[in-house]
Amino acid sequence: MRPLANGVVVGLDVGGTATNATVVDESGRFLVDRLVETPSCVLEGPAAALDALTRSVDVVLELTGADRGAVRAVGLDTPGPSSADGVLSAKGATNFALPEWYGFDIRAALERKLALPVVYNNDGNAAALYAHVVHFGADAPHRSSVSAIVGTGLGGGVIESGQVVKGATGMAGELGHVYIPMDGLLADGQAQPACNCGFAGDVESVASLTGIVKNLLPYWLSRYPDHELANMPIKEAAKRVRGLGERGDELARKIFEQQAMALGRLFTIAANFTDPHAYFVGGGVVEAAPDFRDWFLDRVRAHTHLRDEQATATTFALVPDLDMAGARGAALAALSAPAA
């Protein structure tokens, strides 16, 4: 880790409406134990968003009692797509839809604004790094992991020897857009699921809220026409599926079984490609009732086909502290980055 000389690092997790901030000291101890959210203002464009990020830094520092002069670096994460260095896609990125954001170098802009080093990761990679460090502790630099985080889409990250694998363009770990076999996953008469990215049959087309809205729920409602969700707008109905799944509803469990199978097939590919020490699952299921959460993780594990040697050497776990995982992972990435 970089020598901080009793300094601190700030982590910023930027979303569509709010930024969550945290602070970590040189020992890796977090000085914030809850969400510290301020408006992100990203829908107002870069100038307003950069001012808002500055406010986020000031708010979390005031909360912890740390002086601005003690800040040695800032870790920043945003939703992708973006380059490894924080240049947002030339076609726009999630929550960064205004033309002013196209191709915008948010990392460099914030670095100039704060006059501090800024280390960038996308939000999936940041959460994956946090899960990895919490799970492995002191062994984190010697372990590898793959994380899949189910939300509106499917985010994730690949960690090797304790470091985020970013790839040549920063798009490594975009696990949602990995093609998976659909044979045996789809029910009779169920159409090939389509993803918003234009692919058909990738993991996100099944294991995401968007996948429920576009692909899974319409099919299963056609098989359960008298279900209580049948007369609701599809987006509203989709948001209720998890609650029903927690209560053992048959339709909801069929949807989550398909999602668990999709994640298991993704992890099976990972097992033959990166052979990680651990597989992490995050997203709404982490925030669900413990019985349902455990059931879902067990189903993911059951659908992950490992060799005997792999099965004894790997673990399956949930991404902890999910609401704070992005900011904390962003802070840890900046803490461990080489000094400039």
N, C-alpha and C positions, 0 to 999 in steps of 0.2 A: 504493500500500500504506500501511497505517497506520504512523505513526512509532512504532517500538518502543523507541527509546532504549536500544539494546543488549539489549533483552529477547528473549524467545522465545515461541513459540506451541506448545501441545501439541495433537496430533491423536489422537482416540479413535475407533476403528472397533469397534462393539459387535455381537457375534454371539450365537448361542444358547448357546454354551459358553465362549467366550473373547473378550476385548477385546484388540485390537492397538493399541499406542500408539507415537507418534513425536513428535519435537521438530524444529521448524524455526526458524532464526534470522531476523533481520530482512532478510537478503539473499536469503532463499529457499533457503538451504543446509540440507539435512537432517542432523541430528546423529546419526541412527540409520540403520544400513545393513542392518538385519535385522529379522525379526519380534520384537516384545517383547510376548509374550502373558501375560495373567493371567486367572484365572477371571472370567467376566462376571456370574455368579449371577442372571441375569435370570429363570431358572425359579423363583427363590425370592421374587420380588416386588420392588417398587420400593425398599424400605429396604435390603435386602441388595445390590441392584444398584448403588445410589448409593454405598454404602460401598465396593463393589468398584471402581467407577470412580475413586474417590478414591485407592485403593491403586494403580491403574494409573498415575495421574498421578505419584504418589510414586516408583514403581518406575522409570519411564522417566526421570524427572529425576535420580534417583540414578545411573542408568547413564551419563547424559551429563555429569554433574557440574554441571548447572544448578541454581541455587537456586530454591526455590518463589517467592521474591519477584521473580524475573526473569520469571515467566510473566505475559504481558499479556492473553492470551485463550486459550480452548480451543475447538477445532473438534470437533464431535461428529457421528457418523453412526450410524444404525441402519437395519435393514430397514424398509420401509414396510408398509402404508400409514400415512401420517401427514400432518399439515398442514405448510405451509412453515416454520412456527415450531417444529416438534417436538412437536406434540400428537398422540399416537398415536391411531389410529382408535378410534371408540366401539365398534367390533365386534372390537377386538383387532388385533394386527399380527403379522407373521412373527416367531416366537420370543418373542412377548410375549402368550402365550395366557391367562395368569391374569386373572380379572376385575378385579383391582386395577390392571391396566395399561390398561383400557378408558378412552379419553379422557384418559390421563395426560400431563401436560406435562413430558416428560423434560428438555427444554432448560432450562426455568425452574427445575426442581427441582435440576438439577446446578449451575446458576448460583448458586442460594442456598447449596448445599452447599459449593462451592469459593470463593464470594465473588469470582468472576471472570466477565468476560463470556464467554458461550458462544454459538457460532454453529452452527446446525444444518443438516444436509443428510441426505437419505436415502442409503443406501450406494451405490446406483447412480449418483446424481448426483455423489457425492464421487469415485468412481473415474473417472467421465467427465471431471471437471474435471482430475484428475491427468494422465490421458492427453493431454488437450488442452494443458496447460501444458508437459509434457515434449516433445510433438511440435513445438509451434510456438515454444517458448522466448520470446524477447523480442517476437515477433509475436503471442503469444497474445491480447492485448487487442484485436487487430484481425482475429481469425479466428473461424470458427464450426465446430462439429463435432457429430456424432451418434454415440453409443456404444451398442452392444448387448452385454450381458454375460450369457453363457449359463451358468446354474447349475441349481440345483433348479428355479427358475423362470427368467424372463428379465427382468433388470434393465436399466437404461440411463440415459441422460441426454442432454439437449440443451444445448449451450453456444453462446451468441451474444455476440459481442464480448468473449469471455473470461469471461463470467458465466453461472452456472447459470440456466436458464429453469425457474422453479418453478411458475408459473401461479397462478391465484386461490386454489386450495386446497392447493397443494403437490404436486399429482398430475401435473403436466407431466412428460414423460419416462418415463411408465409404458408403455414401448414394447411390453412383452409382450402388452398387451391391445389392440393395434391389429389390426383385422381385415385379413386379406390374402386375395387371390384364391387359391382352391384348385384351379382348373382347371389341369391340366398338372403340378401338384405331387403330387397323390395318384395312386397306381397303380390299376390296374383292380381294382375291388371293395374298395378301401380306404375305410373309413368316414370321415365328417367328424370330424376330431379335436376332442375336448372339452377345455376348460381347467378347472382347479380353481376359477377365479373364476366359473364359470357360463356363460361365453361358449363358442361353438363356432367354430373356424376363425380364432382369433387367432394371433399369432406364437408365443406361449408354448406353445400346444397342440402345436406341432411342435418348436420350437427350445428345448428344455429337457430336463433329466433326467426331469422329470415327464412330459413329452410322450413320451419314449422308453418309459417304463414303461406309460403308459396307452394310447398310441395307435400308436406306430411299431413297437416290438419285437413286440407280439402279432401284428400283421399280417404282418411279415416272417418271423416264425417259422412262420406258417401256410403260407408259400411255401417255407420251408426246414425241413421237419419233422425232418430228420436232423442239423440243426446242433448243435454242441456246447453251445449255450446252451439247447436245447429242454427239457432235463430239470432246469433250475435254477429256483429261485424267481425270479419275474420281476424283483424289485427287485435281487437279487444279479446276475442276468444283465445288467440294464441298466448296472450299474456296470462291467461288463467290455467293453462295446461299444467304448469309446474305445481300449482296448488292442488289440482286434482290428482296429479301423480303422487303427491305426498300422501293423499288419502286412499291410494290404491285403485283409483278409477281405471277401468280396463282400457278404454281408448287412450288415455294419457300414458299408461304404462307401455302400450304398444309403440307410441311415438318415442318414448325415451329408450325403449329397447333398441329401436332402429338407430337412435343417436349413439347409444353405447356401442353398437356394432360398428358404426362408422368410425368412431374413435379407436376401437380395438383394431380395425383394419389399418388405420393410419399408424398406430403404434407397431403393428406387425411389420409394416414397411420400414419404420424407423429401426426396428430391431435388426433388420438385414442391411441397413445402410449405415447407421451410426453406432448400434449396439450399446445404448446408454446404460448407466447404472440405475437410473430412475425415470419413471414416467409420471408426470403431474397433470392433473385435471383441475381446471378452474372454471369460473363462471357462475351462473345462477344456481347450479346444483350445489356449489359450496355453501351457499346461503340458505339451503333448504333444511328441512327437518332431518336430524341425524339418521333416522332409520332409512329415509329415502336416499339421502346422500351416500350412505354406506351401500345400499342396494345398487345404486347407479355405478359407483366405483367398482363394485364386485362384477357387474355386468361388463364394464369396460375390460377388466382383467380377464374375464372368461372369453372374450372375443379377441384377445391379443394372443396370437399363436407364437410361442417362444420355444426354442430348443431347450432341452433339459438343463444344459449348462447355464443358459441365460436366465431361466426361471429361478434358479437358486441364487443368482448373483444380482438380481434386480428387485426394485420395490415399486409399488404404486402408491401414490399419495395425492392429497388435495393441495392446491395452492392456498397457503394460509393468508389471513388478513387481507382478503382480496381487494377491499376498497382502498387499502393503503399500499398494496403490493407494488403498483406502478411507481409511485413517488419514492418508495423505499428502494426499489430496484434501481431507479435512476440515480439516487444518491449513492448507492453502493458502487455503481459503475464509475461515477466521478471520483469516489474515494480511492478506488483501486487503479485508476488510469495513470499512466506514466506522467511524471511531472514534465511540464513543457520546458 
